[in-house]
């Protein structure tokens, strides 16, 4: 029969109903399971969102407190300035002194009020940013198959220093114009390589602006100025001690507790700054070598070609003076002997 019998229809409806019931139950089970996972993840997301809002609120609170302290300081200085000027009007015997103090107070209040405080970047943030650039430069040097020699060459035309990494071990220095390109490709095969702006260039500019006098032009003065800047000005290291040998064309700086970069970092800022300072001061190309140590973080050794008419060590000068004195004494003795022989011949 094509028509369904009434006895078979309830069975089919029951079967269909059971099927629908099972499917619905399974679907509800999956939905409950998904909601269960979401419910488990929701507290973590809520907690992260709360922490972010709390962190933002604390930052705003800190900024508001800092601005408030500066405003309070400016107000106090302005009050002192006004009091000084009023005191000058009331007390004529000390008028000049009080007027000067009042002017200083008002000027300091204006500077404190309108000049925002300097913002400092944590060392970790600066180190991570510089590390990316250093790794990129190191990758370029490695993929091009260049040497591990770093030559800091002064460019008198631009009053700057370029870092030259040669292609060959027995390299030749390219001219200043060629060094201004990143990829140095010259007719002389030995003068090929890459050139970068050293990481110590900006540090040297800040250092030069902070100098009370001129930059040193001898290794001893440059060593003292560079180590003082590393420790006192930039605070890149806890201690930095220098040793120089002008006759050999060598300057070594030993660094302890370096706070930025390491011996393995390409063009690490401490070594780069020392090399740039020496290259500027001596106006000569400087080869920098960085070696890790056991009792210190690392040692930076700068080498340059010695010119006898430009750099002369005290020891060599003393030896030359002694030799000249000996020659003069010998000459006087020979002259006396010759005179004695002449007199003896005349008597004969």
C-alpha positions in Angstrom: 0.0 0.0 0.0 1.1 3.5 -0.8 -0.8 5.1 2.1 0.5 4.8 5.6 -1.5 2.8 8.0 -2.6 4.6 11.2 -0.9 2.0 13.2 2.5 2.7 11.6 2.2 6.6 11.8 2.6 6.9 15.6 5.6 4.7 15.5 7.2 6.8 12.9 6.2 10.0 14.8 7.6 8.5 17.9 10.8 7.6 16.1 11.0 11.1 14.6 10.2 12.6 17.9 13.0 10.6 19.6 15.3 11.6 16.9 14.5 15.2 17.2 14.8 15.0 20.9 18.2 13.4 20.7 19.5 15.9 18.2 18.1 18.8 20.3 19.7 17.4 23.4 23.0 17.0 21.6 22.8 20.5 20.3 22.0 21.9 23.7 24.9 19.9 25.1 27.3 21.4 22.7 25.9 24.9 23.4 26.3 24.4 27.1 29.8 23.1 26.6 30.7 26.2 24.5 29.1 28.4 27.1 31.1 26.6 29.7 34.4 27.4 28.0 33.3 31.0 27.5 32.3 31.2 31.1 35.7 29.9 32.2 37.5 32.4 29.9 35.3 35.3 30.8 36.8 35.9 34.3 40.3 36.0 32.9 39.3 38.5 30.3 37.4 40.6 32.8 40.5 40.5 35.1 42.8 41.6 32.3 40.5 44.4 31.3 40.3 45.5 35.0 44.1 45.5 35.3 44.4 47.6 32.1 41.9 50.1 33.4 43.7 50.2 36.8 47.1 50.6 35.1 45.8 53.5 33.0 44.2 55.1 36.0 47.5 54.9 37.9 49.4 56.5 35.1 47.0 59.3 34.9 47.1 59.7 38.7 50.9 59.8 38.6 51.0 62.4 35.8 48.5 64.5 37.7 50.5 64.3 40.9 53.7 65.2 39.1 52.1 68.2 37.4 50.6 69.2 40.8 54.0 69.1 42.4 55.5 71.3 39.7 52.6 73.8 40.0 53.1 73.9 43.8 56.8 74.5 43.4 56.1 77.3 40.8 53.6 78.9 43.2 56.0 78.8 46.1 58.8 80.4 44.0 56.4 83.1 42.7 55.3 83.9 46.3 59.0 84.2 47.4 59.7 86.4 44.4 56.7 88.7 45.2 57.8 88.8 48.9 61.3 89.8 47.9 60.1 92.7 45.7 57.7 93.9 48.5 60.5 93.6 51.0 62.7 95.7 48.8 60.0 98.4 48.9 59.6 98.2 52.7 63.3 97.9 53.7 65.4 100.4 51.7 68.8 99.4 53.3 68.6 95.9 51.8 66.5 96.8 48.7 69.0 95.7 46.1 69.5 92.3 47.6 65.7 91.7 48.1 65.0 92.9 44.5 67.5 90.5 43.1 66.1 87.6 45.2 62.6 88.5 44.1 63.6 88.6 40.4 65.3 85.2 40.8 62.2 83.8 42.4 59.8 85.0 39.7 62.1 83.8 36.9 62.5 80.3 38.6 58.7 80.2 39.0 58.1 80.9 35.3 60.7 78.3 34.2 59.2 75.7 36.6 55.6 76.4 35.5 56.0 76.5 31.7 58.8 74.1 31.0 57.6 70.5 31.3 59.8 68.0 33.1 62.0 65.8 31.0 60.6 62.3 30.3 62.9 59.3 30.9 62.7 56.1 28.9 63.5 52.9 30.9 66.8 51.3 30.0 65.0 48.1 29.0 62.9 49.9 26.4 65.9 51.7 24.9 68.0 48.5 24.9 65.3 46.5 23.1 64.8 49.2 20.5 68.5 49.5 19.9 68.9 45.7 19.8 66.7 45.4 16.8 68.7 47.9 14.8 72.0 46.3 15.9 70.8 42.9 14.9 69.7 44.2 11.5 73.2 45.8 10.9 74.9 42.6 12.1 72.7 40.5 9.7 73.7 42.8 6.8 77.4 42.4 7.6 77.0 38.6 8.0 75.0 38.0 4.8 77.5 40.1 2.8 80.4 38.1 4.2 82.2 41.1 5.5 85.0 41.2 8.1 84.5 41.7 11.8 86.7 44.8 11.7 85.1 48.1 12.7 86.9 51.2 11.5 85.6 54.6 12.7 86.6 57.2 10.1 86.2 60.9 10.7 84.6 63.0 7.9 85.9 66.5 8.3 83.5 67.9 5.6 80.5 66.9 7.7 82.1 67.0 11.1 81.0 63.4 11.7 82.3 59.9 12.0 81.3 56.9 9.8 81.6 53.3 10.8 83.3 51.3 8.0 83.1 47.5 7.8 85.5 46.3 5.1 85.0 43.3 2.8 88.6 42.2 2.8 91.0 41.5 5.6 93.7 43.5 4.0 91.5 46.5 3.4 92.1 50.0 2.2 90.1 53.0 3.5 87.8 54.6 0.9 87.6 58.4 0.6 85.1 60.5 2.5 82.7 60.8 -0.4 82.5 57.0 -0.8 82.0 56.5 2.9 78.8 58.6 2.8 77.0 55.8 1.0 75.8 52.7 2.9 77.2 50.2 0.4 80.7 51.3 -0.4 81.4 50.1 -4.0 84.6 51.7 -5.3 87.0 51.0 -8.2 89.5 49.7 -5.6 88.3 46.3 -4.6 90.1 46.5 -1.2 88.1 49.6 -0.3 84.7 47.9 -0.6 82.3 47.3 2.3 79.5 49.0 4.1 79.3 52.2 6.1 76.9 53.1 8.9 76.3 56.0 11.2 77.8 54.7 14.5 75.5 54.4 17.6 78.0 56.6 19.5 77.6 59.6 17.1 74.6 61.0 18.9 76.2 60.4 22.3 79.3 62.3 21.2 77.2 65.3 20.1 75.6 65.4 23.5 79.0 65.0 25.1 80.6 67.8 23.1 77.8 70.2 24.0 78.3 69.5 27.7 82.1 70.1 27.6 83.4 73.1 29.6 86.5 73.3 27.4 87.7 72.0 24.1 87.8 68.3 23.1 91.2 66.7 23.9 93.6 66.1 21.1 95.9 63.6 22.9 95.1 60.1 24.1 95.4 60.8 27.8 92.9 63.7 27.8 90.5 61.9 25.5 90.6 58.8 27.8 89.8 61.0 30.8 86.9 62.8 29.1 85.4 59.7 27.6 85.4 57.7 30.8 84.0 60.6 32.8 81.2 61.0 30.3 80.3 57.2 30.4 80.0 57.2 34.1 78.9 60.7 35.1 77.1 62.2 32.1 75.4 59.2 30.4 75.5 56.8 33.3 76.0 53.9 30.9 78.4 52.1 33.2 79.2 52.0 36.9 82.9 52.3 36.5 85.2 52.9 33.5 89.0 52.9 33.7 91.3 53.8 30.8 94.9 52.9 29.9 96.8 54.6 27.1 99.9 54.0 25.1 100.4 56.9 22.7 103.7 55.4 21.3 101.9 52.3 20.3 98.7 54.0 19.2 96.4 52.3 21.7 93.7 53.3 24.2 91.9 50.7 26.3 88.8 51.4 28.4 87.6 48.7 30.8 83.9 48.9 31.6 82.2 47.4 34.6 78.4 47.0 35.2 77.4 48.3 31.7 73.7 49.2 31.6 73.3 49.3 27.9 74.5 46.8 25.3 77.1 44.0 25.7 80.3 42.8 24.2 78.4 40.8 21.6 76.2 43.7 20.4 77.1 45.1 17.1 78.5 48.6 17.4 77.6 48.6 21.1 77.1 52.2 22.3 79.8 52.3 24.9 82.5 51.1 22.5 81.1 53.2 19.7 81.1 56.4 21.8 84.8 55.9 22.9 85.9 55.2 19.3 84.0 58.2 17.9 85.5 60.5 20.6 89.0 59.2 19.8 88.5 59.5 16.1 87.3 63.1 16.5 90.0 64.1 18.9 92.9 62.6 17.0 91.4 63.3 13.6 92.4 59.8 12.5 90.7 56.5 11.6 90.3 54.3 14.7 89.9 50.5 14.8 87.8 49.4 17.7 87.9 45.9 19.3 85.6 44.7 22.1 86.6 41.8 24.3 84.6 40.3 27.1 86.4 39.9 30.5 86.0 37.8 33.6 86.3 40.6 36.2 84.6 43.2 34.0 81.9 43.4 31.5 84.2 44.1 28.5 87.2 46.1 27.4 87.2 48.5 24.4 90.6 48.8 22.6 91.0 51.6 20.1 94.0 51.6 17.8 95.3 54.2 15.3 98.3 54.8 13.2 101.0 56.8 15.0 102.5 59.8 13.4 105.8 60.8 14.9 105.2 64.5 14.3 101.7 64.4 15.8 101.9 62.0 18.8 104.9 61.6 20.9 105.1 59.7 24.2 106.8 61.2 27.2 109.1 58.2 27.4 110.3 58.6 23.9 110.8 62.4 24.4 112.9 61.7 27.5 115.0 59.1 25.7 115.6 61.5 22.9 116.7 64.2 25.4 119.0 61.8 27.1 120.6 60.8 23.8 121.1 64.4 22.8 122.7 65.1 26.1 125.0 62.2 25.7 125.9 63.3 22.2 126.8 66.8 23.4 128.9 65.4 26.2 130.7 63.1 23.8 131.3 66.0 21.4 132.7 68.1 24.1 135.0 65.3 25.3 136.2 64.7 21.7 136.9 68.4 21.3 139.0 68.5 24.5 141.0 65.4 23.4 141.7 67.0 20.0 142.9 70.2 21.7 145.2 68.2 24.0 146.7 66.3 21.1 147.3 69.6 19.2 149.1 71.1 22.2 151.2 68.0 22.5 152.2 68.2 18.9 153.3 71.8 19.2 155.5 71.1 22.2 157.2 68.4 20.2 
